[in-house]
């Protein structure tokens, strides 16, 4: 294996690690998001209690989602770089089907006022 391919394999493994850890972080944040309202209800506290924490957790989840999107874009870019040096990550386990490249942004038709 060439030094180029050794470096590419190291980058590949670190990228997979990052993607998996971001998924774990998002999952953990989701578990926390489910636990917060239950804990509030069980403690018989007002909905006002902890509102700021709810909002901050929501923002944290959005940030993790954005970080994951950036990691996915990095993955696509690095795949192209790998191909230019003859590195095929499929041989190392990256053989899951991938959807076509998109910006990742969800587009929606603006709402109109109905009469």
OpenMM code with the backbone's topology and positions (N, CA, C; nanometers):
from openmm import Vec3, app, unit

residues = "UNK UNK UNK UNK UNK UNK UNK UNK UNK UNK UNK UNK UNK UNK UNK UNK UNK UNK UNK UNK UNK UNK UNK UNK UNK UNK UNK UNK UNK UNK UNK UNK UNK UNK UNK UNK UNK UNK UNK UNK UNK UNK UNK UNK UNK UNK UNK UNK UNK UNK UNK UNK UNK UNK UNK UNK UNK UNK UNK UNK UNK UNK UNK UNK UNK UNK UNK UNK UNK UNK UNK UNK UNK UNK UNK UNK UNK UNK UNK UNK UNK UNK UNK UNK UNK UNK UNK UNK UNK UNK UNK UNK UNK UNK UNK UNK UNK UNK UNK UNK UNK UNK UNK UNK UNK UNK UNK UNK UNK UNK UNK UNK UNK UNK UNK".split()
positions = [
    Vec3(0.0866, -0.1182, 0.0000),
    Vec3(0.0000, 0.0000, 0.0000),
    Vec3(0.0906, 0.1236, 0.0000),
    Vec3(0.0577, 0.2191, -0.0835),
    Vec3(0.1389, 0.3404, -0.0916),
    Vec3(0.1100, 0.4325, 0.0256),
    Vec3(0.2009, 0.5242, 0.0480),
    Vec3(0.1812, 0.6228, 0.1542),
    Vec3(0.0544, 0.7032, 0.1284),
    Vec3(0.0286, 0.7333, 0.0001),
    Vec3(-0.0936, 0.8059, -0.0372),
    Vec3(-0.2175, 0.7287, 0.0076),
    Vec3(-0.2166, 0.5989, -0.0184),
    Vec3(-0.3324, 0.5160, 0.0173),
    Vec3(-0.3418, 0.4967, 0.1679),
    Vec3(-0.2296, 0.4880, 0.2359),
    Vec3(-0.2322, 0.4780, 0.3823),
    Vec3(-0.2951, 0.6031, 0.4425),
    Vec3(-0.2572, 0.7186, 0.3891),
    Vec3(-0.3145, 0.8451, 0.4372),
    Vec3(-0.4637, 0.8501, 0.4065),
    Vec3(-0.5019, 0.8054, 0.2871),
    Vec3(-0.6434, 0.8051, 0.2486),
    Vec3(-0.7233, 0.7121, 0.3395),
    Vec3(-0.6666, 0.5972, 0.3737),
    Vec3(-0.7360, 0.5039, 0.4625),
    Vec3(-0.7528, 0.5649, 0.6013),
    Vec3(-0.6501, 0.6319, 0.6514),
    Vec3(-0.6597, 0.6965, 0.7827),
    Vec3(-0.7690, 0.8035, 0.7819),
    Vec3(-0.7723, 0.8847, 0.6762),
    Vec3(-0.8751, 0.9887, 0.6642),
    Vec3(-1.0134, 0.9242, 0.6570),
    Vec3(-1.0257, 0.8165, 0.5803),
    Vec3(-1.1531, 0.7455, 0.5671),
    Vec3(-1.2030, 0.6968, 0.7026),
    Vec3(-1.1146, 0.6340, 0.7783),
    Vec3(-1.1537, 0.5816, 0.9095),
    Vec3(-1.1939, 0.6934, 1.0051),
    Vec3(-1.1219, 0.8046, 1.0017),
    Vec3(-1.1567, 0.9177, 1.0887),
    Vec3(-1.2889, 0.9812, 1.0473),
    Vec3(-1.3145, 0.9874, 0.9178),
    Vec3(-1.4411, 1.0421, 0.8692),
    Vec3(-1.5577, 0.9553, 0.9156),
    Vec3(-1.5441, 0.8232, 0.9035),
    Vec3(-1.6502, 0.7335, 0.9510),
    Vec3(-1.6708, 0.7506, 1.1006),
    Vec3(-1.5613, 0.7643, 1.1743),
    Vec3(-1.5709, 0.7836, 1.3191),
    Vec3(-1.6484, 0.9117, 1.3502),
    Vec3(-1.6158, 1.0202, 1.2797),
    Vec3(-1.6858, 1.1473, 1.3000),
    Vec3(-1.8343, 1.1324, 1.2705),
    Vec3(-1.8672, 1.0711, 1.1566),
    Vec3(-2.0080, 1.0538, 1.1199),
    Vec3(-2.0830, 0.9720, 1.2253),
    Vec3(-2.0218, 0.8648, 1.2726),
    Vec3(-2.0862, 0.7812, 1.3750),
    Vec3(-2.1030, 0.8563, 1.5061),
    Vec3(-2.0028, 0.9337, 1.5457),
    Vec3(-2.0126, 1.0079, 1.6713),
    Vec3(-2.1162, 1.1196, 1.6629),
    Vec3(-2.1303, 1.1819, 1.5459),
    Vec3(-2.2356, 1.2825, 1.5289),
    Vec3(-2.3733, 1.2165, 1.5377),
    Vec3(-2.3885, 1.0986, 1.4778),
    Vec3(-2.5155, 1.0259, 1.4892),
    Vec3(-2.5456, 0.9924, 1.6350),
    Vec3(-2.4432, 0.9494, 1.7085),
    Vec3(-2.4616, 0.9175, 1.8503),
    Vec3(-2.5014, 1.0421, 1.9283),
    Vec3(-2.4352, 1.1540, 1.9006),
    Vec3(-2.4679, 1.2792, 1.9699),
    Vec3(-2.6119, 1.3204, 1.9410),
    Vec3(-2.6550, 1.3079, 1.8160),
    Vec3(-2.7916, 1.3455, 1.7799),
    Vec3(-2.8921, 1.2544, 1.8499),
    Vec3(-2.8614, 1.1263, 1.8536),
    Vec3(-2.9486, 1.0298, 1.9202),
    Vec3(-2.9589, 1.0585, 2.0697),
    Vec3(-2.8463, 1.0877, 2.1320),
    Vec3(-2.8456, 1.1192, 2.2752),
    Vec3(-2.9242, 1.2467, 2.3032),
    Vec3(-2.9081, 1.3459, 2.2175),
    Vec3(-2.9840, 1.4703, 2.2341),
    Vec3(-3.1333, 1.4428, 2.2209),
    Vec3(-3.1703, 1.3539, 2.1305),
    Vec3(-3.3109, 1.3163, 2.1148),
    Vec3(-3.3657, 1.2476, 2.2392),
    Vec3(-3.2846, 1.1611, 2.2981),
    Vec3(-3.3262, 1.0950, 2.4224),
    Vec3(-3.3469, 1.1984, 2.5333),
    Vec3(-3.2559, 1.2947, 2.5406),
    Vec3(-3.2688, 1.4004, 2.6412),
    Vec3(-3.3939, 1.4838, 2.6149),
    Vec3(-3.4202, 1.5125, 2.4875),
    Vec3(-3.5391, 1.5906, 2.4521),
    Vec3(-3.6667, 1.5174, 2.4945),
    Vec3(-3.6658, 1.3855, 2.4874),
    Vec3(-3.7832, 1.3090, 2.5319),
    Vec3(-3.7919, 1.3047, 2.6841),
    Vec3(-3.6780, 1.3022, 2.7512),
    Vec3(-3.6767, 1.2893, 2.8972),
    Vec3(-3.7170, 1.4182, 2.9680),
    Vec3(-3.6824, 1.5330, 2.9104),
    Vec3(-3.7100, 1.6601, 2.9781),
    Vec3(-3.8580, 1.6809, 3.0109),
    Vec3(-3.9494, 1.6686, 2.9147),
    Vec3(-4.0896, 1.6922, 2.9498),
    Vec3(-4.1447, 1.5881, 3.0475),
    Vec3(-4.0967, 1.4635, 3.0351),
    Vec3(-4.1416, 1.3608, 3.1304),
    Vec3(-4.0969, 1.3955, 3.2718),
    Vec3(-3.9713, 1.4374, 3.2847),
    Vec3(-3.9174, 1.4720, 3.4170),
    Vec3(-3.9931, 1.5907, 3.4759),
    Vec3(-4.0233, 1.6893, 3.3912),
    Vec3(-4.0975, 1.8066, 3.4386),
    Vec3(-4.2350, 1.7653, 3.4883),
    Vec3(-4.3016, 1.6793, 3.4108),
    Vec3(-4.4361, 1.6348, 3.4489),
    Vec3(-4.4322, 1.5508, 3.5772),
    Vec3(-4.3356, 1.4612, 3.5859),
    Vec3(-4.3252, 1.3768, 3.7056),
    Vec3(-4.2961, 1.4594, 3.8307),
    Vec3(-4.2205, 1.5684, 3.8133),
    Vec3(-4.1886, 1.6554, 3.9270),
    Vec3(-4.3012, 1.7545, 3.9546),
    Vec3(-4.4045, 1.7522, 3.8694),
    Vec3(-4.5197, 1.8424, 3.8824),
    Vec3(-4.4760, 1.9889, 3.8845),
    Vec3(-4.3896, 2.0221, 3.7877),
    Vec3(-4.3416, 2.1598, 3.7751),
    Vec3(-4.4168, 2.2304, 3.6634),
    Vec3(-4.4220, 2.3600, 3.6719),
    Vec3(-4.4850, 2.4420, 3.5691),
    Vec3(-4.4099, 2.4254, 3.4369),
    Vec3(-4.4826, 2.4421, 3.3267),
    Vec3(-4.4197, 2.4366, 3.1944),
    Vec3(-4.3147, 2.5453, 3.1777),
    Vec3(-4.3257, 2.6504, 3.2566),
    Vec3(-4.2293, 2.7608, 3.2493),
    Vec3(-4.0906, 2.7138, 3.2948),
    Vec3(-4.0906, 2.6184, 3.3884),
    Vec3(-3.9640, 2.5696, 3.4431),
    Vec3(-3.8857, 2.4963, 3.3344),
    Vec3(-3.7653, 2.5367, 3.3134),
    Vec3(-3.6782, 2.4700, 3.2176),
    Vec3(-3.6988, 2.5087, 3.0730),
    Vec3(-3.7850, 2.6069, 3.0457),
    Vec3(-3.8115, 2.6448, 2.9070),
    Vec3(-3.6837, 2.6818, 2.8337),
    Vec3(-3.5974, 2.7566, 2.9013),
    Vec3(-3.4726, 2.7984, 2.8365),
    Vec3(-3.3873, 2.6754, 2.8005),
    Vec3(-3.3878, 2.5755, 2.8874),
    Vec3(-3.3136, 2.4522, 2.8586),
    Vec3(-3.3713, 2.3817, 2.7355),
    Vec3(-3.5041, 2.3792, 2.7224),
    Vec3(-3.5687, 2.3199, 2.6048),
    Vec3(-3.5207, 2.3910, 2.4780),
    Vec3(-3.5209, 2.5235, 2.4822),
    Vec3(-3.4809, 2.6014, 2.3655),
    Vec3(-3.3343, 2.5777, 2.3307),
    Vec3(-3.2494, 2.5753, 2.4323),
    Vec3(-3.1067, 2.5550, 2.4079),
    Vec3(-3.0797, 2.4144, 2.3539),
    Vec3(-3.1510, 2.3149, 2.4057),
    Vec3(-3.1349, 2.1786, 2.3555),
    Vec3(-3.1783, 2.1704, 2.2093),
    Vec3(-3.2876, 2.2378, 2.1761),
    Vec3(-3.3316, 2.2415, 2.0366),
    Vec3(-3.2250, 2.3015, 1.9463),
    Vec3(-3.1627, 2.4090, 1.9923),
    Vec3(-3.0554, 2.4706, 1.9138),
    Vec3(-2.9346, 2.3779, 1.9033),
    Vec3(-2.9038, 2.3072, 2.0120),
    Vec3(-2.7922, 2.2123, 2.0089),
    Vec3(-2.8186, 2.1023, 1.9063),
    Vec3(-2.9432, 2.0539, 1.9020),
    Vec3(-2.9779, 1.9497, 1.8050),
    Vec3(-2.9663, 2.0020, 1.6622),
    Vec3(-3.0083, 2.1257, 1.6416),
    Vec3(-2.9941, 2.1847, 1.5080),
    Vec3(-2.8468, 2.1955, 1.4702),
    Vec3(-2.7630, 2.2346, 1.5657),
    Vec3(-2.6197, 2.2481, 1.5388),
    Vec3(-2.5576, 2.1120, 1.5064),
    Vec3(-2.5993, 2.0082, 1.5776),
    Vec3(-2.5481, 1.8740, 1.5488),
    Vec3(-2.5922, 1.8312, 1.4090),
    Vec3(-2.7174, 1.8600, 1.3749),
    Vec3(-2.7670, 1.8282, 1.2412),
    Vec3(-2.6884, 1.9004, 1.1330),
    Vec3(-2.6576, 2.0267, 1.1567),
    Vec3(-2.5777, 2.1022, 1.0599),
    Vec3(-2.4361, 2.0469, 1.0520),
    Vec3(-2.3781, 2.0121, 1.1661),
    Vec3(-2.2432, 1.9543, 1.1670),
    Vec3(-2.2419, 1.8228, 1.0897),
    Vec3(-2.3471, 1.7439, 1.1066),
    Vec3(-2.3566, 1.6176, 1.0335),
    Vec3(-2.3641, 1.6439, 0.8831),
    Vec3(-2.4416, 1.7450, 0.8452),
    Vec3(-2.4506, 1.7814, 0.7041),
    Vec3(-2.3162, 1.8238, 0.6472),
    Vec3(-2.2407, 1.8994, 0.7259),
    Vec3(-2.1069, 1.9404, 0.6817),
    Vec3(-2.0148, 1.8189, 0.6687),
    Vec3(-2.0269, 1.7246, 0.7610),
    Vec3(-1.9453, 1.6030, 0.7540),
    Vec3(-1.9809, 1.5224, 0.6290),
    Vec3(-2.1095, 1.5154, 0.5966),
    Vec3(-2.1535, 1.4431, 0.4772),
    Vec3(-2.0987, 1.5108, 0.3517),
    Vec3(-2.1030, 1.6423, 0.3476),
    Vec3(-2.0466, 1.7140, 0.2324),
    Vec3(-1.8963, 1.6894, 0.2225),
    Vec3(-1.8287, 1.6888, 0.3371),
    Vec3(-1.6852, 1.6574, 0.3381),
    Vec3(-1.6620, 1.5172, 0.2837),
    Vec3(-1.7480, 1.4245, 0.3211),
    Vec3(-1.7386, 1.2863, 0.2748),
    Vec3(-1.7436, 1.2823, 0.1218),
    Vec3(-1.8398, 1.3533, 0.0666),
    Vec3(-1.8545, 1.3537, -0.0798),
    Vec3(-1.7320, 1.4143, -0.1484),
    Vec3(-1.6812, 1.5222, -0.0918),
    Vec3(-1.5624, 1.5870, -0.1490),
    Vec3(-1.4425, 1.4932, -0.1402),
    Vec3(-1.4235, 1.4322, -0.0232),
    Vec3(-1.3093, 1.3428, -0.0040),
    Vec3(-1.3198, 1.2177, -0.0905),
    Vec3(-1.4421, 1.1731, -0.1185),
    Vec3(-1.4610, 1.0607, -0.2107),
    Vec3(-1.4045, 1.0951, -0.3482),
    Vec3(-1.4340, 1.2164, -0.3926),
    Vec3(-1.3840, 1.2606, -0.5235),
    Vec3(-1.2320, 1.2703, -0.5226),
    Vec3(-1.1760, 1.3230, -0.4140),
    Vec3(-1.0301, 1.3318, -0.4018),
    Vec3(-0.9699, 1.1915, -0.4056),
    Vec3(-1.0318, 1.0988, -0.3316),
    Vec3(-0.9829, 0.9613, -0.3298),
    Vec3(-0.9796, 0.8996, -0.4682),
    Vec3(-1.0824, 0.9261, -0.5467),
    Vec3(-1.0875, 0.8704, -0.6822),
    Vec3(-0.9753, 0.9258, -0.7692),
    Vec3(-0.9372, 1.0517, -0.7469),
    Vec3(-0.8295, 1.1100, -0.8279),
    Vec3(-0.6944, 1.0458, -0.7981),
    Vec3(-0.6791, 0.9859, -0.6786),
    Vec3(-0.5522, 0.9189, -0.6464),
    Vec3(-0.5651, 0.7670, -0.6564),
    Vec3(-0.6809, 0.7199, -0.7044),
    Vec3(-0.7014, 0.5772, -0.7229),
    Vec3(-0.7384, 0.5025, -0.5960),
    Vec3(-0.7895, 0.5733, -0.4961),
    Vec3(-0.8304, 0.5102, -0.3705),
    Vec3(-0.9789, 0.4814, -0.3768),
    Vec3(-1.0151, 0.3569, -0.3529),
    Vec3(-1.1556, 0.3168, -0.3550),
    Vec3(-1.1968, 0.2748, -0.2148),
    Vec3(-1.2717, 0.3595, -0.1471),
    Vec3(-1.3132, 0.3315, -0.0094),
    Vec3(-1.4075, 0.2121, -0.0018),
    Vec3(-1.4698, 0.1737, -0.1142),
    Vec3(-1.5582, 0.0569, -0.1136),
    Vec3(-1.4839, -0.0672, -0.0646),
    Vec3(-1.3569, -0.0761, -0.0984),
    Vec3(-1.2763, -0.1899, -0.0568),
    Vec3(-1.2514, -0.1940, 0.0929),
    Vec3(-1.2830, -0.0852, 0.1615),
    Vec3(-1.2606, -0.0765, 0.3057),
    Vec3(-1.3918, -0.0654, 0.3831),
    Vec3(-1.5026, -0.0941, 0.3165),
    Vec3(-1.6298, -0.0987, 0.3869),
    Vec3(-1.7276, 0.0126, 0.3550),
    Vec3(-1.6879, 0.1103, 0.2746),
    Vec3(-1.7801, 0.2199, 0.2415),
    Vec3(-1.8573, 0.1833, 0.1157),
    Vec3(-1.9372, 0.0782, 0.1260),
    Vec3(-2.0090, 0.0310, 0.0079),
    Vec3(-2.1602, 0.0397, 0.0245),
    Vec3(-2.2054, 0.1233, 0.1161),
    Vec3(-2.3492, 0.1444, 0.1325),
    Vec3(-2.3981, 0.2365, 0.0216),
    Vec3(-2.5166, 0.2100, -0.0337),
    Vec3(-2.5679, 0.2987, -0.1387),
    Vec3(-2.5903, 0.4398, -0.0841),
    Vec3(-2.5594, 0.5376, -0.1658),
    Vec3(-2.5760, 0.6773, -0.1256),
    Vec3(-2.6771, 0.7436, -0.2187),
    Vec3(-2.7628, 0.8287, -0.1638),
    Vec3(-2.8563, 0.9010, -0.2500),
    Vec3(-2.7810, 1.0036, -0.3338),
    Vec3(-2.8441, 1.0539, -0.4389),
    Vec3(-2.7779, 1.1560, -0.5202),
    Vec3(-2.7445, 1.2793, -0.4367),
    Vec3(-2.6424, 1.3489, -0.4810),
    Vec3(-2.5966, 1.4674, -0.4084),
    Vec3(-2.7027, 1.5767, -0.4133),
    Vec3(-2.7292, 1.6357, -0.2971),
    Vec3(-2.8207, 1.7495, -0.2869),
    Vec3(-2.7567, 1.8508, -0.1950),
    Vec3(-2.8176, 1.9662, -0.1865),
    Vec3(-2.7651, 2.0678, -0.0961),
    Vec3(-2.7954, 2.0338, 0.0480),
    Vec3(-2.8903, 1.9434, 0.0709),
    Vec3(-2.9274, 1.9068, 0.2067),
    Vec3(-3.0380, 1.9935, 0.2623),
    Vec3(-3.0628, 2.1050, 0.1976),
    Vec3(-3.1668, 2.1955, 0.2467),
    Vec3(-3.3027, 2.1465, 0.1992),
    Vec3(-3.3974, 2.1544, 0.2849),
    Vec3(-3.5345, 2.1195, 0.2490),
    Vec3(-3.5994, 2.2447, 0.1929),
    Vec3(-3.6546, 2.2311, 0.0756),
    Vec3(-3.7224, 2.3456, 0.0165),
    Vec3(-3.8722, 2.3224, 0.0261),
    Vec3(-3.9426, 2.4277, 0.0515),
    Vec3(-4.0879, 2.4186, 0.0643),
    Vec3(-4.1508, 2.5365, -0.0069),
    Vec3(-4.2692, 2.5130, -0.0566),
    Vec3(-4.3442, 2.6206, -0.1189),
    Vec3(-4.3967, 2.7118, -0.0089),
    Vec3(-4.3783, 2.8426, -0.0236),
    Vec3(-4.4289, 2.9341, 0.0795),
    Vec3(-4.5797, 2.9194, 0.0962),
    Vec3(-4.6261, 2.9334, 0.2181),
    Vec3(-4.7694, 2.9252, 0.2457),
    Vec3(-4.8398, 3.0506, 0.1955),
    Vec3(-4.9632, 3.0317, 0.1506),
    Vec3(-5.0436, 3.1457, 0.1076),
    Vec3(-5.1656, 3.1537, 0.1968),
    Vec3(-5.2143, 3.2727, 0.2136),
    Vec3(-5.3352, 3.2930, 0.2928),
    Vec3(-5.4538, 3.2469, 0.2095),
    Vec3(-5.5355, 3.1605, 0.2688),
    Vec3(-5.6544, 3.1120, 0.1991),
    Vec3(-5.7711, 3.2040, 0.2304),
    Vec3(-5.8519, 3.2265, 0.1317),
    Vec3(-5.9676, 3.3142, 0.1516),
    Vec3(-6.0877, 3.2364, 0.1934),
] * unit.nanometer
topology = app.Topology()
chain = topology.addChain("A")
for resn in residues:
    res = topology.addResidue(resn, chain)
    for name in ("N", "CA", "C"):
        topology.addAtom(name, app.Element.getBySymbol(name[0]), res)
